[in-house]
Amino acid sequence: MTAKKPANTPTTVVADDPDDRKGRLKSIGGSQSDHWNNTLANQAVQALWMKNSSAEERDKQLSATVAALMGIAPKDELEGMMAAQLVAAHNAAMECYRRAMIGEQSFEGRRENLTQANKLSRTYAALVEALNRHRGKGQQKVTVEHVHVHAGGQAVVGMVAAPGQPGGGDANEIKEQPHAKQTARQITNAPEPTMPCPDPQRDALPIPRDGERALPDARWQGQGRAEGQ
């Protein structure tokens, strides 16, 4: 007679167990669920290479792995997963580097181990960047607290391009700005230089600048002077 196989009994999963969600191991896995934190720690520990390690060295490696997870200090489950993968990628990369440096290692074996170590190091760097971006460390924010603008000046916050460059605008448009108009007005109203006159008894003759100004007829003045003498 063949023994009958026991029927598959349904498994009950409690998602919100109050005894589980105490968060006593949250510093390891970042979750309020201690089941999750314990599972994550076991996954990180099982990724270690401890084949040739003694019992004392194995205990040190287990403690070091848990300490590494606590040092990364995950704040949620996502950070906990990235922390565990960081530890696993680091240990795997270091094992490949170790195997590549064995004295009896062949050239092909050394090249393959260095190639795998390079890929693992790139994965490690990508995980670090993703963790920092998740924590908001990859964004830069510039805050301008005080801006002093004096009379006749303008304040510009941002990238400023010179005329003729992409985004710099046309020089004619720059001339149409208020500060350009004010500068032109100041030049127009500036004191006018005088032209020396050959007759020291007469006043100097100003040079016209704003527009065309009619000058007295020199011949008429000369004739009047000659008739008066």
C-alpha positions in Angstrom: 0.0 0.0 0.0 1.1 3.4 -0.8 0.8 6.1 1.9 -1.5 8.9 0.9 0.1 12.3 0.6 -1.3 14.8 3.1 -3.5 17.3 1.5 -2.1 20.8 1.1 -3.2 22.8 4.1 -3.9 26.5 3.5 -1.3 28.8 5.0 -2.5 31.8 6.9 -0.4 34.9 6.6 -0.9 37.7 9.1 0.1 41.0 7.5 -0.4 43.3 10.5 0.6 41.2 13.5 1.0 43.5 16.5 3.6 41.1 18.0 5.7 41.5 14.8 5.4 45.2 14.3 7.4 46.3 17.3 10.4 47.5 15.3 13.0 46.2 17.7 15.3 45.3 14.8 14.5 48.4 12.6 18.1 49.6 12.8 19.0 46.5 10.7 16.3 46.3 8.0 14.6 49.7 8.3 11.1 48.1 8.7 8.7 48.2 11.6 8.3 44.4 11.0 10.9 42.4 12.9 10.2 39.4 10.6 11.3 41.5 7.7 14.4 42.8 9.5 15.4 39.2 10.6 14.9 37.9 7.0 17.0 40.7 5.5 19.8 40.0 8.0 19.8 36.3 7.1 19.9 37.1 3.4 22.9 39.4 3.8 24.7 36.8 6.0 24.0 33.9 3.6 25.7 35.9 0.8 29.0 35.7 2.6 31.8 33.3 1.6 32.5 31.3 4.8 33.6 28.0 3.3 37.1 28.0 4.7 36.4 30.1 7.8 36.7 28.7 11.3 33.9 28.9 13.9 35.4 32.0 15.5 35.9 33.8 12.1 32.3 32.9 11.1 30.9 34.5 14.2 33.0 37.6 13.5 31.7 37.7 9.9 28.1 37.4 11.0 28.5 40.2 13.6 30.3 42.4 11.1 27.5 42.0 8.5 24.9 43.0 11.0 27.1 45.9 12.1 27.4 47.0 8.5 23.6 47.0 8.0 23.2 49.0 11.2 25.9 51.4 10.0 24.1 52.1 6.8 21.0 52.8 9.0 18.2 52.1 6.6 15.1 54.2 7.2 12.6 52.0 5.4 12.3 48.7 3.6 13.6 50.0 0.3 16.8 51.3 2.0 17.1 48.0 3.8 17.1 46.0 0.6 19.7 48.3 -0.9 21.8 48.0 2.3 21.8 44.2 2.1 22.7 44.3 -1.6 25.5 46.7 -0.8 27.0 44.3 1.7 26.6 41.3 -0.7 28.1 43.2 -3.7 31.1 44.3 -1.5 31.8 40.8 -0.2 31.5 39.2 -3.7 33.8 41.8 -5.2 36.4 41.3 -2.5 36.2 37.6 -3.0 36.8 38.0 -6.7 39.7 40.3 -6.1 41.2 37.7 -3.6 40.9 34.9 -6.1 42.5 36.9 -8.8 45.6 37.5 -6.6 46.2 33.8 -5.8 49.7 33.0 -6.8 48.8 29.7 -8.6 45.9 31.4 -10.4 46.1 31.1 -14.2 46.0 34.1 -16.5 42.5 33.3 -17.7 41.3 32.8 -14.2 42.8 36.0 -13.0 41.3 37.9 -15.9 37.8 36.4 -15.3 37.9 37.2 -11.6 39.1 40.8 -12.2 36.3 41.2 -14.8 33.7 40.0 -12.4 35.1 42.2 -9.6 34.9 45.2 -11.9 31.3 44.5 -12.6 30.5 44.1 -9.0 32.3 47.3 -8.1 30.2 49.1 -10.7 27.1 47.6 -9.2 28.2 48.7 -5.8 28.7 52.3 -7.0 25.3 52.3 -8.7 23.6 51.1 -5.5 25.3 53.9 -3.5 24.1 56.5 -6.0 20.6 55.1 -5.8 20.6 55.1 -2.0 21.9 58.7 -1.9 19.3 59.8 -4.5 16.6 58.1 -2.5 17.7 60.0 0.6 17.8 63.3 -1.3 21.6 63.7 -1.2 21.9 63.8 -5.0 20.0 67.1 -5.4 21.5 70.6 -5.0 19.5 73.5 -3.9 20.6 77.2 -4.0 18.9 79.6 -1.6 19.3 83.4 -2.2 18.5 85.1 1.1 19.5 88.7 0.6 19.7 90.7 -2.7 20.7 94.4 -2.6 19.9 96.4 -5.7 21.2 100.0 -5.8 19.6 102.8 -7.8 20.0 102.4 -11.5 21.0 98.7 -11.2 19.4 95.3 -11.8 19.8 92.0 -10.1 20.0 88.7 -12.1 19.8 85.3 -10.4 20.8 82.5 -12.7 23.0 81.8 -15.7 23.9 84.9 -17.6 25.1 84.6 -21.3 26.9 87.2 -23.2 25.4 88.8 -26.3 25.9 86.6 -29.4 26.0 83.4 -27.4 23.1 80.9 -27.1 20.6 82.4 -24.8 22.4 85.7 -24.6 19.9 87.7 -26.7 20.6 90.4 -29.2 22.7 93.5 -28.4 19.9 95.7 -29.6 17.5 94.1 -27.1 20.1 94.8 -24.3 20.2 98.5 -25.3 16.4 98.6 -24.8 16.7 97.7 -21.1 15.9 100.4 -18.5 19.5 100.6 -17.3 20.7 101.1 -20.8 18.1 103.9 -21.3 19.1 105.5 -18.1 22.8 105.4 -19.1 22.0 107.0 -22.4 20.0 109.7 -20.6 22.9 110.5 -18.3 25.3 110.8 -21.3 22.8 113.2 -23.0 22.4 115.4 -20.0 26.1 115.5 -19.2 27.8 119.0 -19.3 28.9 120.0 -22.7 32.6 120.8 -23.4 33.4 124.2 -24.8 35.4 125.3 -27.8 38.1 127.9 -27.2 37.5 131.2 -28.9 40.2 133.3 -30.5 38.8 136.4 -28.9 39.4 136.1 -25.1 36.8 138.8 -24.4 34.0 136.7 -25.8 32.3 133.7 -24.3 33.2 130.2 -25.4 30.9 128.6 -28.1 29.2 125.4 -27.0 29.3 122.3 -29.2 25.8 121.1 -30.2 25.2 117.5 -29.3 21.4 116.8 -28.8 20.5 118.0 -32.3 21.0 120.5 -35.0 21.5 124.1 -33.7 21.5 127.2 -35.9 24.8 129.2 -35.7 24.9 132.9 -36.3 26.1 134.0 -39.7 29.8 134.8 -39.2 29.8 137.0 -42.3 26.9 139.1 -41.0 28.6 139.6 -37.6 31.8 140.5 -39.3 30.1 143.1 -41.5 28.3 144.6 -38.4 31.5 144.9 -36.5 33.2 146.6 -39.5 30.4 149.1 -39.9 30.4 149.9 -36.2 34.1 150.6 -36.1 
